[in-house]
Amino acid sequence: MKKNKKYWEFRNKENRGTELRIYGEITKFSWWDETVVTASDFARELEELKDTESINLCINSPGGSVTEAHAIYNMLKRYAKANNVKITTYIDGVAASAASYIAMAGDEICMGLGASLMIHNVNGGAWGESKDLRKTADLMDKLKENIIDIYVTQSNLSREVISNLMNEETWMTPEEALEYGFIDKIETYETISDDDIDNLFTREITNSIKALPPRISQLRNVKKQAKPVINQKPKGEDIVDINTIRNDHPDLYQKIREEAVLEERNRMKALDAVPAHNQEAIDMINKAKYEEPQSAEKVAYNIVTSDSFKAHREIIELENEQKISRSGEIKPLPPQNNKNEKDEKMVNSIVEKINKMRGQ
C-alpha cells in the first residue's frame, strides 16, 4: 500500500536554519488511501530537528482540519520556546481557513505580493436527532472562540471585529492583512540600480547643499570657522561634485546614499499601496515608478480624478443602487453636484492607507 503524501516538508537550509513548507490541504487522511498521516507524524519530524536556530514557515494551503491545525500551531510555538528558535512565516500563495492560524505561529509574519489570507467560521456537518445537531453547533461556536484566541495574539483588532470578519468569510490582500495586524510586513522585490542611486544622490545633495558646512564641521569635529572653505565661491554658485563628497567626506556621502535609497524604497512601497482599478491606473503607477517620479499622493489624486475612474465609480454606484432597489432595472444617476467633495474624500482615504503602510 502506497504511503499518503504529507502536506508538510522539512528542508535543511544553510546557516543552521530549517524551511518548513505546508503546501496543500491539512488533513488526517485521504479518501483514496487508508494510510493515515497525523499531527503525531509532524511532531516526530519536528523533534528530530537538530541544531536548528531558525525555522522559515512557508505556507500555501487552503486549510483543512481544525484540530490538526491547532496541534501544529501549538507544537511550533512550544518547540520555538523550548529551543530558542525564531519562526518566520511566509505566506507564499494562500493561507486560508485552518492554515491562517498556523501562520500566526511565526514571530514575524510576511506576506508575498499577490498572496491571500482568509478567515471564516468553522465548517462541518452533523447528523442524528435535534439535540445532536444543537450539540454540534455549540461545539463549532467553541472552536470559533479557540481560533479567535490565536488571532488576537497577532492582530490589532478586537475579538468582536475578528468574529464579524469570520462571519463574512473575509479574504484579505497583503495590504489589508497588514492594516488589520495579521501580518508584520509585505515582501517586496524592487531593486534599485547604481544609475538610479547616483540620480538620487544628485537630488539629495542638491537639496542638502546649504547644510553641508555645519555637517562637515561636525563630522571632522572642528570648530566652525567664520568663512568655511566650501562657501568661498561667488554667491549663487553652490555646486558640489559628487566625487568630491565621496572622496573628501565619505561618512556624509554614505549617509546621503542611505537616505536616498530609503526615500526611494518608501516611495515605491507607497505606490504599491495605491489601488489600481484598470490598466490606465496601472500605467500611471508604473510611469510614476520608473519614468517620471511622482509621489503616491499625487498619483492617487490623478487616478481618482481620471475619466476612467469616474466611470468605474458610477458603475459601482449603479450596481449598488440596483441591489438596494431589487428592481432589476438600472436607473440613471442623479446629477453629481458634489464631485469634487467625493474626489477629495477618495484621495484622503488612499493617502491615509499609504501613511499607515509607512507607519505614520
VMD Tcl script that draws the C-alpha trace (Angstrom):
set ca {
  {0.00 0.00 0.00}
  {1.47 3.37 -1.00}
  {2.10 5.97 1.64}
  {-0.11 9.02 1.70}
  {1.64 12.23 0.66}
  {2.24 14.56 3.57}
  {1.08 18.16 3.49}
  {4.34 19.37 5.05}
  {8.02 19.11 4.26}
  {11.13 19.94 6.29}
  {14.23 21.11 4.44}
  {17.61 21.89 5.96}
  {18.90 25.32 4.96}
  {22.27 26.99 5.23}
  {23.33 28.82 8.38}
  {21.71 26.21 10.64}
  {18.20 27.06 9.53}
  {15.24 24.90 8.51}
  {12.49 25.53 6.00}
  {9.08 24.04 6.79}
  {6.68 24.01 3.87}
  {2.97 23.48 4.41}
  {1.72 23.20 0.86}
  {-1.67 21.57 0.42}
  {-4.70 20.59 2.45}
  {-4.27 19.96 6.17}
  {-5.92 16.59 6.68}
  {-5.51 13.35 8.61}
  {-6.17 11.10 5.66}
  {-7.16 10.93 2.01}
  {-10.26 9.22 0.72}
  {-8.25 7.15 -1.75}
  {-5.69 5.82 0.72}
  {-6.21 4.10 4.06}
  {-2.83 5.26 5.34}
  {-3.31 7.99 7.92}
  {-0.95 10.96 8.22}
  {-1.50 12.71 11.53}
  {-0.09 15.52 13.64}
  {1.86 12.88 15.57}
  {3.97 12.27 12.46}
  {4.57 16.01 12.24}
  {5.59 16.07 15.90}
  {8.12 13.28 15.38}
  {9.79 15.07 12.47}
  {9.81 18.34 14.40}
  {11.54 16.73 17.37}
  {14.14 15.19 15.06}
  {15.40 18.63 14.02}
  {18.94 19.11 15.32}
  {20.82 22.36 15.93}
  {18.24 24.48 14.19}
  {18.40 28.17 15.05}
  {15.53 29.34 12.86}
  {12.51 27.98 11.00}
  {11.07 29.55 7.87}
  {7.42 28.50 7.83}
  {6.25 28.73 4.19}
  {2.51 28.33 3.60}
  {0.36 27.78 0.53}
  {-2.70 25.94 1.86}
  {-6.49 26.15 1.58}
  {-6.80 24.94 5.19}
  {-8.36 21.74 6.44}
  {-8.73 20.04 9.80}
  {-9.24 22.44 12.72}
  {-7.73 20.11 15.32}
  {-4.73 19.21 13.15}
  {-4.02 22.91 12.59}
  {-4.33 23.66 16.31}
  {-1.89 20.85 17.08}
  {0.68 22.11 14.56}
  {0.37 25.71 15.81}
  {0.93 24.68 19.43}
  {3.77 22.30 18.60}
  {5.61 25.02 16.69}
  {5.17 27.59 19.47}
  {6.26 25.10 22.12}
  {9.29 23.93 20.11}
  {10.39 27.51 19.41}
  {10.20 28.47 23.08}
  {11.96 25.35 24.34}
  {14.80 25.58 21.82}
  {15.11 29.37 21.47}
  {14.24 29.16 17.78}
  {12.87 32.07 15.78}
  {9.99 31.24 13.42}
  {9.36 33.45 10.40}
  {6.13 32.83 8.49}
  {5.97 33.39 4.74}
  {2.51 33.28 3.13}
  {3.56 32.36 -0.40}
  {0.18 31.85 -2.04}
  {-2.79 31.47 0.25}
  {-3.24 30.85 3.96}
  {-6.94 30.13 4.24}
  {-9.13 28.74 6.98}
  {-7.10 26.47 9.28}
  {-3.85 27.44 7.54}
  {-4.42 31.07 8.51}
  {-3.89 30.42 12.19}
  {-0.94 28.10 11.65}
  {0.60 31.20 10.06}
  {0.19 33.02 13.38}
  {2.87 30.73 14.89}
  {5.55 32.98 13.40}
  {7.46 35.53 15.46}
  {7.39 37.56 12.26}
  {4.72 37.08 9.60}
  {5.41 38.09 6.00}
  {3.04 38.02 3.04}
  {4.15 37.83 -0.57}
  {2.86 40.07 -3.34}
  {-0.46 38.75 -4.66}
  {-0.91 36.35 -1.73}
  {-4.19 35.99 0.19}
  {-5.23 35.44 3.79}
  {-8.73 34.13 4.51}
  {-10.56 33.69 7.81}
  {-14.05 32.27 8.30}
  {-16.24 30.36 10.71}
  {-15.77 26.67 11.42}
  {-17.46 24.45 8.83}
  {-18.76 20.94 9.40}
  {-21.65 18.56 9.18}
  {-23.83 16.67 11.65}
  {-26.50 14.00 11.75}
  {-28.79 12.47 14.31}
  {-31.53 13.90 16.48}
  {-32.13 17.62 17.02}
  {-30.16 17.51 20.28}
  {-27.20 16.11 18.36}
  {-27.35 18.98 15.88}
  {-27.52 21.55 18.71}
  {-24.56 19.89 20.39}
  {-22.54 20.11 17.19}
  {-23.48 23.78 16.75}
  {-22.34 24.53 20.31}
  {-19.05 22.76 19.66}
  {-18.47 24.78 16.48}
  {-19.07 28.01 18.43}
  {-16.46 26.96 20.99}
  {-13.98 26.08 18.26}
  {-14.50 29.53 16.78}
  {-13.62 31.15 20.11}
  {-10.50 28.97 20.29}
  {-9.44 30.20 16.86}
  {-10.04 33.84 17.84}
  {-7.75 33.22 20.84}
  {-4.95 32.65 18.32}
  {-5.80 35.59 16.05}
  {-5.79 38.13 18.90}
  {-2.19 37.20 19.77}
  {-1.18 38.82 16.47}
  {-3.95 41.11 15.19}
  {-4.64 44.60 16.49}
  {-8.39 44.02 16.13}
  {-10.84 43.24 18.93}
  {-12.45 39.82 19.35}
  {-15.77 41.25 18.20}
  {-14.33 42.67 14.99}
  {-12.45 39.45 14.23}
  {-15.63 37.47 14.86}
  {-17.50 39.65 12.36}
  {-14.76 39.17 9.77}
  {-15.06 35.41 10.25}
  {-18.84 35.62 9.87}
  {-18.36 37.32 6.49}
  {-15.65 34.86 5.31}
  {-13.10 37.62 4.76}
  {-10.40 37.39 2.10}
  {-7.54 39.83 2.72}
  {-4.95 41.29 0.40}
  {-1.45 41.82 1.83}
  {-2.30 45.49 2.41}
  {-5.49 44.64 4.30}
  {-3.81 41.93 6.36}
  {-1.08 44.42 7.31}
  {-3.65 47.06 8.25}
  {-5.53 44.59 10.47}
  {-2.29 43.43 12.09}
  {-2.49 39.81 10.91}
  {0.95 40.18 9.29}
  {4.03 42.25 10.07}
  {5.24 43.14 6.61}
  {4.70 42.71 2.87}
  {7.54 41.19 0.87}
  {8.71 43.45 -1.96}
  {11.24 42.65 -4.64}
  {12.02 46.05 -6.12}
  {15.69 46.62 -6.92}
  {17.46 49.93 -7.40}
  {20.24 50.21 -9.99}
  {23.50 52.07 -9.47}
  {22.38 54.69 -12.00}
  {19.17 55.24 -10.04}
  {21.19 55.65 -6.84}
  {23.51 58.20 -8.47}
  {20.49 60.17 -9.66}
  {19.08 60.05 -6.16}
  {22.41 61.26 -4.78}
  {22.34 64.25 -7.09}
  {18.86 65.18 -5.91}
  {19.67 64.63 -2.25}
  {22.93 66.55 -2.46}
  {21.28 69.47 -4.26}
  {18.65 69.63 -1.51}
  {21.33 69.40 1.18}
  {23.98 71.80 -0.17}
  {23.22 74.63 2.25}
  {23.54 72.27 5.17}
  {26.91 70.91 4.14}
  {29.28 73.28 6.06}
  {27.92 72.56 9.56}
  {27.58 68.85 8.78}
  {31.18 68.65 7.54}
  {32.43 70.58 10.56}
  {30.55 68.22 12.82}
  {31.97 65.16 11.12}
  {35.54 66.45 11.39}
  {34.98 67.55 14.97}
  {36.46 71.01 14.38}
  {35.25 74.44 15.40}
  {33.04 76.33 12.99}
  {35.09 78.83 11.01}
  {33.93 82.35 10.15}
  {34.23 81.60 6.45}
  {34.03 77.88 5.71}
  {36.07 76.85 2.69}
  {33.05 75.46 0.91}
  {31.38 78.88 0.94}
  {34.32 80.79 -0.58}
  {32.78 80.58 -4.05}
  {30.90 83.54 -5.55}
  {27.31 83.83 -4.38}
  {24.88 81.68 -6.35}
  {27.48 79.02 -7.23}
  {26.69 76.39 -4.56}
  {27.86 73.45 -6.67}
  {29.49 70.37 -5.20}
  {30.71 67.46 -7.28}
  {29.53 64.01 -6.12}
  {33.01 62.56 -6.45}
  {34.40 65.34 -4.27}
  {31.97 64.49 -1.47}
  {32.62 60.77 -1.93}
  {36.39 61.23 -1.63}
  {36.60 64.07 0.90}
  {33.63 63.29 3.11}
  {32.89 59.53 2.89}
  {30.74 59.48 6.05}
  {28.48 62.21 4.72}
  {28.38 60.54 1.31}
  {27.31 57.22 2.86}
  {24.62 58.91 4.94}
  {23.18 60.69 1.90}
  {23.29 57.40 -0.03}
  {21.36 55.56 2.68}
  {18.78 58.35 2.94}
  {18.31 58.37 -0.83}
  {17.78 54.61 -1.04}
  {15.36 54.65 1.90}
  {13.40 57.52 0.38}
  {13.06 55.70 -2.93}
  {12.05 52.41 -1.29}
  {9.38 54.19 0.75}
  {8.11 55.88 -2.41}
  {7.90 52.51 -4.20}
  {6.13 50.94 -1.21}
  {3.62 53.79 -1.10}
  {2.95 53.46 -4.84}
  {2.32 49.72 -4.38}
  {-0.45 50.65 -1.93}
  {-2.31 52.82 -4.47}
  {-5.39 50.86 -5.71}
  {-5.39 50.20 -9.46}
  {-8.87 49.51 -10.87}
  {-7.89 49.26 -14.55}
  {-4.96 49.31 -16.96}
  {-4.85 53.10 -17.11}
  {-4.31 53.27 -13.34}
  {-1.62 50.57 -13.54}
  {0.14 52.55 -16.28}
  {0.00 55.73 -14.15}
  {1.61 53.91 -11.22}
  {4.32 52.30 -13.36}
  {5.10 55.64 -15.03}
  {5.49 57.26 -11.61}
  {7.77 54.40 -10.54}
  {10.13 54.12 -13.48}
  {9.75 57.05 -15.91}
  {8.60 60.28 -14.30}
  {8.96 60.01 -10.49}
  {5.91 61.23 -8.58}
  {4.65 60.81 -5.03}
  {1.97 58.22 -4.25}
  {-0.37 61.01 -3.11}
  {-0.07 62.77 -6.48}
  {-0.65 59.54 -8.41}
  {-3.68 58.66 -6.25}
  {-5.20 62.07 -6.97}
  {-4.60 61.69 -10.72}
  {-6.25 58.26 -10.69}
  {-9.42 59.21 -8.80}
  {-9.91 62.33 -10.93}
  {-9.44 60.45 -14.22}
  {-12.38 59.85 -16.53}
  {-11.97 56.07 -16.35}
  {-12.16 56.08 -12.54}
  {-15.27 58.27 -12.60}
  {-16.91 55.82 -14.99}
  {-15.83 52.91 -12.78}
  {-17.30 54.61 -9.71}
  {-20.58 55.36 -11.45}
  {-20.93 51.72 -12.48}
  {-20.37 50.60 -8.87}
  {-22.95 53.11 -7.64}
  {-25.42 51.91 -10.26}
  {-24.89 48.31 -9.21}
  {-25.33 49.19 -5.55}
  {-28.50 51.11 -6.31}
  {-29.82 48.16 -8.27}
  {-29.11 45.77 -5.38}
  {-30.87 48.03 -2.93}
  {-33.94 48.56 -5.10}
  {-34.02 44.90 -6.26}
  {-35.95 46.20 -9.24}
  {-33.74 44.54 -11.81}
  {-33.71 47.80 -13.73}
  {-30.74 50.17 -13.81}
  {-31.80 53.78 -13.45}
  {-29.74 56.83 -14.40}
  {-27.83 58.52 -11.60}
  {-28.99 61.95 -10.43}
  {-26.69 64.91 -11.25}
  {-23.50 64.80 -9.20}
  {-23.07 68.22 -7.59}
  {-20.57 67.05 -5.01}
  {-17.99 65.56 -7.41}
  {-15.05 67.49 -6.01}
  {-16.01 66.53 -2.47}
  {-16.15 62.83 -3.42}
  {-12.79 63.02 -5.18}
  {-11.25 64.70 -2.16}
  {-12.63 62.05 0.20}
  {-11.35 59.27 -2.05}
  {-7.86 60.79 -2.23}
  {-7.79 61.31 1.54}
  {-8.80 57.68 2.07}
  {-5.99 56.42 -0.17}
  {-3.44 58.77 1.40}
  {-4.46 57.57 4.86}
  {-3.92 53.97 3.79}
  {-0.49 54.84 2.34}
  {0.52 56.58 5.56}
  {-0.48 53.51 7.58}
  {1.83 51.37 5.45}
  {4.63 53.88 6.08}
  {3.96 53.67 9.82}
  {2.99 57.35 10.04}
}
mol new
graphics top color blue
foreach p $ca { graphics top sphere $p radius 0.5 }
foreach p [lrange $ca 0 end-1] q [lrange $ca 1 end] { graphics top cylinder $p $q radius 0.2 }
display resetview
